[in-house]
Amino acid sequence: MNENSKRLALLETEDVKKALLRLGIPTMAGMLVSALYNLVDALFIGRLGTLETAAVSILYPLTMVGTGIGLLFGSGAGSYISRLLGQKDYRAVAACSSTAILTGVAVIALLAGAMLLFFDPLMGALGATDSILPYARAYGILYIIGIVFNVFNMILNNLLVAEGAAAMSTAAMLAGGFTNLVLDPVLIFGAGMGVAGAAAATLISQMLSSVIYLFCLRRGGSLLTLSPRFFKPSRAIYAQIVKIGLPVCFFQFLSGGAVGLTNVAARPFGEAAIAAMGIVNRLMSLEVSALYGFLKGYSPLVGYSFGAGQRDRVNAATRTAVLWSTAVNILFGLGCLVFSGPLIHLFNQESAEVLAIGRTALSVDGVAFMTLGLQIVIGNYFLATGKAKQGGILSVCRQGIFFIPFLFIFTGLWGLTGLIFAQLAADLCATAVTLFLWKREPALKPA
């Protein structure tokens, strides 16, 4: 049995739980490595001071914009490719993969250029104060260039996972993550580059991952292609990509907007509040990335099974994913409650105010995120099976429909306390909507 046949057998005939683990664990590791880029930067930069930590927090929403573009073309095309593989339409797989990669890179390159051109006004809109701006500028220029490579990596990651090649994708992510971990202290402290050193380390690491992904494609053994010859910018391909990818993209854009607006809402309470909320957002991104990584293994399994008409397999995978992700979320939330102080202290040894605000916010978010697994699994089920309406609702529900209004209402009523509790209220409301849509889907009614 050749490599492609083994991958297709994994999607088609492997035991559901084993398939979820074999697809989900490597991709979860890859996504965690991606999240660790920002977390490792924050860990080392936290030793420079509160202003430097706040500057990195200001830039964080731009990461989520890049993630949104990467998932628009990566997740959208990946879902389509999974269904095409189930239908054995390999020619369409080649056209879809080349079109998604080349279009996605062009889009993020244009966006990155605009970010650099209007850098200072953009930083002000994201909540930077005059004292934070010089550090944001030193970190942000190289960081934005790195976003282009990160989007390329993210698209390839999603497409390789959709094909069942999770191990290759994870190897590329791990190589970049390890390189970033080594280079950060060398460039920040050893070379005396400060925050600019963290951005340089991230850029070099992402470029390394890009080279490895290109090697994975060029060495053969994959049904995916990256060639202008297969670039087919047709309405049919873009419609399939946008149908599934756009709701996921909106989710990331809204998440980035929510983080940016959190910084704006925290600005009246000082740089310590911005720094503290930034640390919490990065810590919670670990849980979000782990879930999304695991579900990047779930989605192609469900998409392939749905395309092949294996509905029982779709249902079994979904119920298992809900159970597993909920259990992990509860454990993670309890960890945030018990270890909130030590976790915040890792990223801040300078300010008692940052520690106090961060401990409270991390504890509250730990409770809020206990319901996140259910929200994301059911949302991914709808997207993976081509039900864009329901998937779109759940993609924008949590951070768009609920969190952003709650952020300003609660902060206006209760100040910093309201800012901290807005996410918990949003998650409770989003969970209620998820349960409603779950119960309306006959094949997915809870057992």
N, C-alpha and C positions, 0 to 999 in steps of 0.2 A: 504494500500500500504506500503510495507516494505521499509527500507532505500535505498537498492540498486535500487529498482524500481523507487523511487523518483529521484535518481541521474540520472538514464537513461532517465527518462521523461524530466528532465531538458535539457539534451543534444539533445533529439529527437523531442520534441513537444513544448517546451516553446517558447514564442515570442523571436525573435532574440535579440532585444535590451535588454529585461529583462534578457535573458540568459547571454549575454555578461557582464551585470552589476553584476549579481549574481555570475558568475564565475570569472570575472576580478577584481572586487573591492577587494575581500578578498586576492587574490593572489598578487595583486599590493601592498596591505598593507604588506604582508609577505616579498616581495622582498625589499620594502623600509626599513623594519626593518633590513634585511640583510645588505643593504647598510649603514645603520646607525651605524652598528658595527664599521666600519672604520671611518665614519664621527665623531661619538662621541669620539672615540680614538683621532682623530686629534684635535677635539675641546678642550679637556682637555690637551693634550700634547702640544698644541700651547701655553699654559701658562707656559710651562717649558723653551722654548727657540727655536731659529731658528734651531740649530743643531738637537734637538730632533724631530722637525717637519720634517726636511729633512730626518731623519732616517726612520720615518714612511712612507714617500713618496717612499723611496728606496724599502721597503718591499711590497708596494702595488701591483706590477705586479704579485707577487706570489699568491695573492688572486685571481687574474683573471685566473691563471693557474688552481687553485682549482675549480673555477667556471666553467672553460672549461670542466674538468673531470666530474663534477657534471651534467652539461648539456648534455655531451656526452651520459651518461647512463640514466640520468633522462629525458631529452627532447626526446632523441632517443627512449627509451622504452615507454615513455608517449604517443608519437605519435602513435606508434604501438599498444599500449594497447587501445587507443581511437578507432582505427579502428577495433580491435578485439572485443571490446564491441559492436560496431555497427553491427558486424557479429554474436554476441551472442556466441563467442567462449571463454567461461570462463576458461576452462582448460588451454588454451594457455596463458591467462592472468596471472594465477598463476605461470606458468613456466617462463614467461618473467620477471615478477616482482622480483622473487627470484634471477634469473640469473643476472639481471641488478644490483641489490643492492650489492650482494656479489662480483661480478667482479669489480664494481666501487670502493668499499672500498679497495679491494686488490691493485688495480692500484695506488690509491692515497697514500696508506701506503708506497708502494715502492718508489714513487716519493718524499714523505716527508722525508724518510730515506736518499735518495740521497742529498736532499737539506741540511739536517743537516750535513751530512758527508763532504760536500764541501761548507760549509757555507761562509767562508771568501772569497774564489775566486768568489763565486756567487754574493756576495755583491759588489765586485769590478767590475764585469761585468755589474751590474745594475746601476753603477754610483756613488757608495759610495766613498767619499774621506777619508783620514786617520782620519780626525777629526770627521766624521760621523760614522765610523765603530764601535766604542765602544757602541754607542747608538743603532745602528742597531742590534748588537749582543745581547744586553740586552733585546730588544723587540722581536727579531726574533725567538729565540729558542722556547719559549712557543707558539708564534704565529703560527709557522709552524705545531706544534703538533695539534693546534686547527683547522687547515685546513682539517685534516682527518675527524673530526666530522662535519665540515661545509659541506663537500662533501656528507657525509651520509645524512645530513639533506636536502640538495638540491635535491638529488635523490628521497627521500621520498616525498618531497614537490611536485615535478613534477608528480610523480606517483599518489598521492592522488588527485591532481587537474585533471589529466587525467580521473580519475574515477568519478569526479564530487564532491569530498569531499573537496572542497576548504576551508570550515570553519574550519575543523579539522587541516588542514595544517597551516592555518593562526594562530590558537591558539598556536601552537608549536613555530612558529617564534616570535610571540609577547611576549611570556613568556621569551624567550632567550634575546630578545632586551631590555625588561624592566630590566631584571637582569643585563645586561651589563651597562645600564645607571646608575643604582644604585651603582654597584661595582666599576666603573671607578674612581670616585673621592675618594671613600673610600680607594682603594688600591694605587692609584697614590699619593695622598696627605696625607690621614689619616695614612696609613701604611708606607709612605715614600719610596715606591717602585719605583717611577718615571715611566719611560717608560715600565719597566718590569711589573708594576702593571696593565697597560692598557692591555698588552698581557694576563696576568693571568685572568683578568675580562672577556675578550673575550673567553678564553678557557673554563672557568666555565660555561658561558652562553650558549655556543654551546653544551656542554655536557648535560646541562639541556634540551635543545630542542631535543637532540637525545633520551633522556629517554622518553619524551612525545610522540615522533613519534613512538617509540617501543610500547608504551602503546596503541596508536591508532590502530596499527596492531593487537596486541594481544587480544584486547577486543572483537574482532569479528565485524561483520557488514560490512566488506570490502572484496572485491573479490581479493585484493592483498595479497600476502604471502611473508614471509621471513623465509625460511626453507631450509636446505640442501637437504631435500627430493624432493623439486621442482627445485633444481639447475640443469638446463639442458644446459650445455655449448655447444650448437649445432651451426653449421654454419648458419642455418636458422634464429635463434634468433639474433645472433650477426650481421648478414647481415642487418636485419631490424633496429637494434639499430644504427649501424654505418651509414647506408644509410641516416638517418635523423639527428642523433646526431653529426656526424663528422663535417658537415659544421658549426653547432652552436659552437662546440668545437673549430674549427679553428678560428671562429670569436672572441671568448674569448682569445685564445692564441695570436692572432694577436693584440687584444686590450691590453693585458698584455705586449706583445713585444713592442707595440707602446709607452706605458707608460714608460717602461724601457729605450727604445731608446730616449724618450723625456728627461729623467733624464741624460742620457749620453750626449745628445746634449746640455743640459743646464749646464753641469759641467764647461765648460770654463767660464761661466758667474757668477760662484760662488754659494755658498750654498743658498743664498737668492733666486736665480732663481730656484733651485731645490725645495726649500720649497714652493715657490709661485705656480709653475706648479703642485706640488703635491696637494695643497689646491684646485686648480681649478679642477683637475681631480676628486677629491672626491666630490665636489659640483655637477659636471656634472654627476657623477655616480648616483645621486638621480634621474635625469630624465631618464637615461638609465634603471635603475632598475624599475622605475614606468612603463615604456613602456613594458619592458619584463614581469613584473608581470601581467599587464593587458592582454598581449598577451598569457600568460600561461593559461588564461581563454579562449581566442579566439581560440587557437590552438586545444584543445580537441573538442570544438564545431564544428570547421571546419573538423577535422579529423573524428569525429563520423558521421557527416552529409555526408561527402564524401564517407565513407565506406558504409553508408546506401543508397547511391544513391540520396541524397537530394541536388541536385546541386543549386537550387534556394536559398536554405537556406545558402549554402556556399557563394554564391555571395552577398547576403544581409548582412551577417556577415562581409565580407571583406570590402565592401564599407562603412559600418557603422564604422568599426574600423579605417579605413583611415581617415574619417572625424573627429572622436572624437580625435584621437591621434594627428593629425595635429593641431587642435585647442588648445589642451593642450600644445603642444610644442611651439606654438607661444606665448602663455601667459607666459610660463616658460622663454623663451628667452627674452621677454620684461622685466621680473623681474630681470634677470641677468644684463641687460643693465642699468636699473634704480637704482638697489641696489648693484652694483658691489663693491663699497667701503665698505659699512657696512658689507656685507657678508665676504669679505676677512678679515676685521678687527676682526670678531668673532674668527678667527683662528690665528691671529697674532697681538699682541699688542707691539711687540718689535722692528720690523724693518720697517722703512719707505720704504726701497727698496723692500721688500717682498710685501708691500701694493701696490706700484706703478706697479710692474710687474703683480701682481695678478689681479688688477683692469682691466688692458688692456686685459689680456688673457681671463678673465671671460666674458667681454663684447663681444669679438670676438667669443668665443665659444658659447655664447648665441644665436648669429645670426646663426652660423653654425648648431646648433642642432635643429633649427626650421624645418628642412627637415627630421629629423630622424624618425618621426612616419611613414611617407610614406615608407621609406626604410625598416624598420623593419616589418611592416604589410605585405607588398608584399613578403618579404623574408620568413616570417612565413607561408604565404599561400602556397607557393611552397613546403616548408618542410612538412607542415601538410597534404598535399594531395599526398605526396610521390614523388614529382618532385624534386629529389635531385640535378639535374644538375643546374637548374635555382636558386634553393635555395642556392646551394653551391657557385655559382658566386656572389650572393648578400652578402653572409656571409663573403667572403674574399675581396670583392670589396673595401669597405670603408677604413678599416684600413690597409689592406695588399697591394692591387694593387695601391692605390693612396697615402694614408697618409705616409707610411714609405719612399717611394722615395721622396715625396714632403718635408718631414721633413729635409732630408739632403741637398736637392737641395736648398730649401728656406733659410735654416740656413747658408749654404755656401755663398749664394748671399747677404743676408740681415741681417745676424747675429740674435740677439734675436728677432727682429721684424719678420723675416722670420719664426723662430720657432713658434711664436704665431699664425701666419696666415696660417700655413700649414694645420691645421684641417679644416678651412673654405674652402680652395681650394679642399681638399679631399671630403668633404661633397657635394659640388656642383657637382663634377664629378660623385660621387656615385649616387646622385639623378637623374642625366641624364641617367645613366645605368638602374636604377630602372624603370623610366618612359618608357624606350624603351622596357623592358621585360614585363611591365604591358600592354602596348598596343599590344604586340604580343600574349597575352593570351586572346582569343576571349571572354570567359565568363566574364572576368574582365575588359573589356574596360570601361573607365570612362563614366558615364551616361551623 
